Amino acid sequence: MRPETFGLDVVTPDHRVLTMEASSVVLPGEDGFFGVRPGHQPLMAAIRPGWMVIRSGGSEERFAVGGGFAEVLPNRVNVLVSSCERAADIDEERALRSRDRAAKRLRERGGDVDRERAARALERARARLRLARR
């Protein structure tokens, strides 16, 4: 690892999405976006649904991420999220259907609607749509 990079692992419950060296990563924290560069102070942060930006070797790649956590160590960042999808792989029509389904569930009145889960699904779908339309 070069001093201007750090190791980055992104993992979902299903699989390891990527392992690479990065020069920076921007993550959607609970209190807003935050960036990490080599030598960052160690921290543990909650991640909310949104998008992650990874810079490496002069290129930049964006991913839609679900909620989770980031562990920042002096030379490594571990991102553990419920979902992670490359911007280029987002199906906008599918994201629109997900958004509409979640919004409909939130509008429903009834005992069997998990409002918190529907709100998280709506937040994820909106983040995917914003990223797909960039």
LOZARO-701200 format. One record per atom (N, C-alpha, C, CB): residue in three letters; y, x, z. Coordinates in steps of 0.001 Angstrom, whole numbers, plus 500000, padded with zeros to 6 digits. Glycine has a CB too. Example, Ala and Ser with C-alpha at 12.3 -4.5 7.8 and 13.67 -1.06 7.14 Angstrom:
2
Ala494310513190507800/Ala495500512300507800/Ala496700513200507800/Ala495527511308509046/Ser497750512850507080/Ser498940513670507140/Ser500030512900507870/Ser499402514084505725/
REM end
This chain:
134
Met498830500840500000/Met500000500000500000/Met501241500890500000/Met499994499042501214/Arg502184500549499146/Arg503432501294499061/Arg504389500798500150/Arg504073501146497647/Pro505349501632500572/Pro506262501202501637/Pro507156500030501238/Pro507125502359502056/Glu507298499770499935/Glu508138498652499507/Glu507335497360499296/Glu508866499019498223/Thr506074497365499695/Thr505241496169499580/Thr504487495927500889/Thr504246496307498398/Phe503867494766500964/Phe503001494416502092/Phe501828493619501542/Phe503780493601503194/Gly500761493549502302/Gly499613492758501900/Gly499894491278502145/Gly498349493206502659/Leu499497490443501212/Leu499698489004501323/Leu498377488303501052/Leu500799488512500342/Asp497972487451501981/Asp496791486599501814/Asp497241485156501943/Asp495673486940502865/Val496812484317501016/Val497077482883501086/Val495725482186501085/Val497988482389499890/Val495490481385502133/Val494180480759502334/Val494359479269502607/Val493413481438503504/Thr493478478461501999/Thr493399477028502305/Thr492050476794502981/Thr493562476131500999/Pro491806475604503499/Pro490497475345504104/Pro489337475524503122/Pro490466473943504668/Asp489603475362501840/Asp488553475446500826/Asp488286476852500307/Asp488906474573499684/His489342477670500194/His489150478988499591/His490354479907499789/His488865478839498113/Arg490133481170499485/Arg491213482161499482/Arg491913482013498137/Arg490672483651499710/Val493168481653498156/Val493923481423496922/Val494304482742496276/Val495182480589497200/Leu494790483682497084/Leu495126484987496538/Leu495207486048497624/Leu496437484917495788/Thr494964487261497199/Thr495124488459498013/Thr495829489456497117/Thr493734489019498561/Met496976489944497551/Met497762490826496689/Met498757491637497495/Met498492490021495623/Glu499440492538496820/Glu500581493227497390/Glu501830492510496891/Glu500591494752497007/Ala502777492283497779/Ala504012491591497414/Ala505207492387497918/Ala504032490152497990/Ser506322492208497238/Ser507558492840497705/Ser508371491874498557/Ser508397493328496513/Ser508138490552498386/Ser508756489552499254/Ser508042488219499073/Ser510273489409498948/Val508192487382500078/Val507683486012500010/Val508690485121500721/Val506246485886500655/Val508958483960500138/Val509831482956500740/Val508965481746501035/Val511048482586499800/Leu509043481270502275/Leu508175480187502734/Leu508995479018503290/Leu507201480704503802/Pro508463477788503172/Pro509157476618503710/Pro508828476402505189/Pro508789475368502904/Gly509608476969506068/Gly509373476815507502/Gly509823475463508005/Gly510080477904508271/Glu509422475117509197/Glu509806473833509805/Glu511323473690509922/Glu509168473693511191/Asp512033474801510123/Asp513492474757510274/Asp514227475189509016/Asp513917475632511425/Gly513531475293507906/Gly514134475711506650/Gly513371476886506053/Gly515604476081506859/Phe513755477257504857/Phe513086478366504181/Phe513394479679504885/Phe513513478439502705/Phe512420480591504878/Phe512647481932505416/Phe511946482941504527/Phe512145482047506883/Gly512517484133504467/Gly511963485182503624/Gly511368486308504440/Gly513022485725502705/Val510391486970503851/Val509735488109504485/Val509728489260503484/Val508276487749504952/Arg510129490430503978/Arg510084491660503188/Arg509309492697503981/Arg511524492175502838/Pro508955493810503375/Pro508211494842504112/Pro508930495246505400/Pro508000496077503227/Gly508148495444506457/Gly508702495862507739/Gly509273494738508578/Gly509752496864507512/His509065493491508170/His509579492341508917/His509017492340510340/His509222491019508195/Gln509800491847511266/Gln509331491699512645/Gln508132490741512679/Gln510480491178513569/Pro507150491015513506/Pro506015490084513629/Pro506479488716514118/Pro504952490652514592/Leu505864487682513573/Leu506155486320514021/Leu505053485387513552/Leu507531485843513497/Met505009484236514179/Met504109483152513777/Met505027481970513503/Met502997482817514895/Ala504877481343512334/Ala505772480255511961/Ala504985479083511399/Ala506807480735510941/Ala505442477876511737/Ala504874476663511154/Ala505439476500509746/Ala505186475405512038/Ile504574476104508816/Ile504961475881507416/Ile504912474382507154/Ile504019476664506419/Arg505922473881506487/Arg505938472463506097/Arg505647472373504597/Arg507324471788506445/Pro505263471220504099/Pro505046471086502661/Pro506317471447501897/Pro504599469653502311/Gly506144472196500834/Gly507273472643500025/Gly506778473636499010/Gly508387473260500896/Trp507594474647498729/Trp507123475666497804/Trp507345477062498356/Trp507816475522496464/Met506465477939497897/Met506455479336498297/Met506788480152497048/Met505062479760498925/Val507621481169497224/Val507996482052496122/Val507511483457496466/Val509551482030495867/Ile506715484047495576/Ile506184485394495785/Ile506770486308494717/Ile504615485406495739/Arg507313487425495172/Arg507822488433494241/Arg506964489683494368/Arg509328488759494520/Ser506596490222493206/Ser505763491422493183/Ser505923492115491843/Ser504275491076493446/Gly506175493418491867/Gly506258494182490633/Gly507269493655489638/Gly504937494223489994/Gly508378493136490097/Gly509406492630489202/Gly509181491217488702/Gly509521493522488051/Ser508059490597489057/Ser507812489222488623/Ser507864488283489830/Ser506438489108487901/Glu507983487007489524/Glu508081485981490559/Glu507141484839490201/Glu509548485470490714/Glu506453484316491217/Glu505571483176490988/Glu505792482161492105/Glu504074483622490922/Arg505765480890491741/Arg505990479807492702/Arg504717478984492871/Arg507159478902492244/Phe504527478514494109/Phe503369477708494470/Phe503829476523495302/Phe502322478549495241/Ala503235475360495080/Ala503431474220495975/Ala502447474399497121/Ala503221472830495231/Val502916474259498358/Val502043474424499513/Val502132473207500423/Val502406475698500288/Gly501008472930501088/Gly500981471906502114/Gly501350472549503445/Gly499587471218502187/Gly501318471807504492/Gly501660472345505806/Gly500643473347506309/Gly501794471228506800/Gly501061474147507274/Gly500175475143507848/Gly500932476133508702/Gly499426475868506762/Phe500518477394508622/Phe501115478449509438/Phe501209479734508647/Phe500306478675510719/Ala502154480581509039/Ala502265481933508484/Ala502259482911509650/Ala503566482099507607/Glu501458483945509504/Glu501412485025510477/Glu502013486248509789/Glu499933485301510990/Val503126486724510334/Val503808487883509762/Val503542489075510664/Val505347487626509603/Leu502938490102510087/Leu502653491362510779/Leu503469492455510092/Leu501104491701510762/Pro503575493636510668/Pro504425494673510060/Pro504091495009508605/Pro504329495919510870/Asn502829494965508218/Asn502486495319506840/Asn501594494283506162/Asn501801496659506815/Arg501571493055506695/Arg500709492007506141/Arg501275490636506504/Arg499250492153506664/Val501117489686505580/Val501473488293505832/Val500257487449505488/Val502736487851504998/Asn499835486626506443/Asn498721485698506243/Asn499293484292506233/Asn497622485858507358/Val499086483580505133/Val499575482211504990/Val498356481302504967/Val500454482033503690/Leu498286480399505947/Leu497170479451506062/Leu497749478058505884/Leu496414479590507449/Val497455477428504751/Val498048476132504429/Val496968475133504017/Val499092476282503310/Ser497303473862504129/Ser496331472815503793/Ser496057472744502300/Ser496823471466504283/Ser497040473142501478/Ser496851473148500031/Ser497803474163499416/Ser497083471733499427/Cys497435474654498241/Cys498270475622497538/Cys497965475505496052/Cys498023477084498056/Glu499013475303495251/Glu498824475095493813/Glu499918475843493048/Glu498845473572493460/Arg499520476638492077/Arg500500477344491236/Arg501387476320490527/Arg499784478269490192/Ala502658476647490413/Ala503592475740489746/Ala503115475401488336/Ala504994476360489692/Ala502604476397487635/Ala502154476188486251/Ala500958475238486162/Ala501789477524485615/Asp500230475050487263/Asp499035474208487256/Asp499294472770487727/Asp497979474833488126/Ile500517472473488119/Ile500810471131488642/Ile500821470119487508/Ile502165471114489388/Asp500058469054487690/Asp500020467940486753/Asp501083466947487227/Asp498573467273486676/Glu502185466857486497/Glu503307466020486927/Glu502927464549487037/Glu504465466173485964/Glu502135464052486110/Glu501714462644486166/Glu500884462372487430/Glu500895462275484901/Arg499981463283487745/Arg499166463122488958/Arg500049463164490209/Arg498079464225489034/Ala501035464066490214/Ala501953464158491354/Ala502776462875491493/Ala502890465376491196/Leu503176462291490374/Leu503910461011490412/Leu503039459905491010/Leu504376460607488989/Arg501777459857490585/Arg500873458831491135/Arg500670459040492637/Arg499506458861490405/Ser500535460295493062/Ser500373460594494499/Ser501602460161495279/Ser500114462101494721/Arg502777460464494731/Arg504024460066495394/Arg504103458546495534/Arg505244460591494609/Asp503800457840494454/Asp503884456375494472/Asp502876455770495442/Asp503654455812493067/Arg501662456324495474/Arg500624455836496390/Arg501048456025497845/Arg499290456563496130/Ala501580457216498164/Ala502005457501499536/Ala503184456623499931/Ala502377458984499689/Ala504126456433499025/Ala505291455583499323/Ala504847454140499556/Ala506327455646498166/Lys503884453676498771/Lys503370452308498949/Lys502703452159500317/Lys502364451951497823/Arg501910453158500718/Arg501255453093502033/Arg502281453034503160/Arg500331454304502231/Leu503375453780502999/Leu504407453772504039/Leu505126452424504116/Leu505421454884503780/Arg505233451725502995/Arg505890450409502983/Arg505000449312503551/Arg506302450045501567/Glu503682449528503518/Glu502742448508503997/Glu502854448316505500/Glu501308448886503629/Arg502707447094505894/Arg502665446766507325/Arg501218446424507644/Arg503649445566507698/Gly500659447136508567/Gly499274446861508904/Gly498756447892509883/Gly498407446836507652/Gly497706447516510576/Gly497164448366511616/Gly496372449557511128/Gly496321447570512486/Asp495866449505509892/Asp494995450595509461/Asp495707451671508633/Asp493859450033508665/Val497029451611508505/Val497775452623507769/Val498165453750508723/Val499034452007507095/Asp497700454955508413/Asp498074456140509185/Asp499419456612508643/Asp496973457281509091/Arg500492456215509301/Arg501842456475508807/Arg502166457974508755/Arg502858455760509686/Glu501691458714509735/Glu501964460154509744/Glu501290460836508560/Glu501487460789511063/Arg500051460466508310/Arg499324461042507177/Arg499980460656505852/Arg497856460584507193/Ala500410459406505736/Ala501078458952504510/Ala502412459680504325/Ala501306457420504551/Ala503137459911505403/Ala504413460631505315/Ala504194462075504861/Ala505140460608506676/Arg503146462733505371/Arg502836464102504933/Arg502437464118503459/Arg501702464707505798/Ala501660463118503031/Ala501250463030501619/Ala502471462834500719/Ala500242461866501414/Leu503414462018501168/Leu504637461793500402/Leu505456463081500308/Leu505477460671501042/Glu505564463804501402/Glu506301465068501413/Glu505657466089500469/Glu506366465636502843/Arg504326466188500490/Arg503614467104499586/Arg503849466721498125/Arg502099467100499896/Ala503738465433497820/Ala503908464978496435/Ala505335465238495943/Ala503574463477496319/Arg506310465006496793/Arg507702465271496405/Arg507929466758496142/Arg508665464780497497/Ala507351467602496983/Ala507487469048496784/Ala506836469470495469/Ala506856469822497963/Arg505668468940495168/Arg504975469268493919/Arg505804468832492716/Arg503586468602493878/Leu506410467633492801/Leu507237467139491702/Leu508482468006491501/Leu507647465687491962/Arg509157468359492587/Arg510359469211492468/Arg509997470541491811/Arg511003469460493866/Leu508887471110492220/Leu508481472390491661/Leu508072472253490196/Leu507334472977492474/Ala507358471202489863/Ala506912470990488485/Ala508099470779487539/Ala505963469784488416/Arg509168470212488050/Arg510337469910487203/Arg511325471069487116/Arg511055468684487734/Arg511077472162487812/Arg511975473341487762/Arg511834474060486458/Arg511687474310488911/
REM end
